[in-house]
């Protein structure tokens, strides 16, 4: 996880614990928002290109990216780091 990878960096700084936890939380939130923004942008492009502006096709494409690309990659990443 991000918290485990950033904890040595945050703990080596002379920061209060609460500030380190806030920085880690902001990092997780930024990564989450970036992934969802990329999925939504892909859904919009699919809706424009293939769906003739149909929002349901764009939503299905965005959910498909999240379920079939982002989730397996994230699970694989967690599994490979745990070994």
Buried (B, 14 or more C-beta within 10 A) or exposed (E): EEEEEBBEEBEEEEEEEEEBBEBBEEBEEEEEEEBBEBBBEBBBBBBEEEBEEEEEBBBBBBEBBBEEBBEEEEEEEEEEEEE
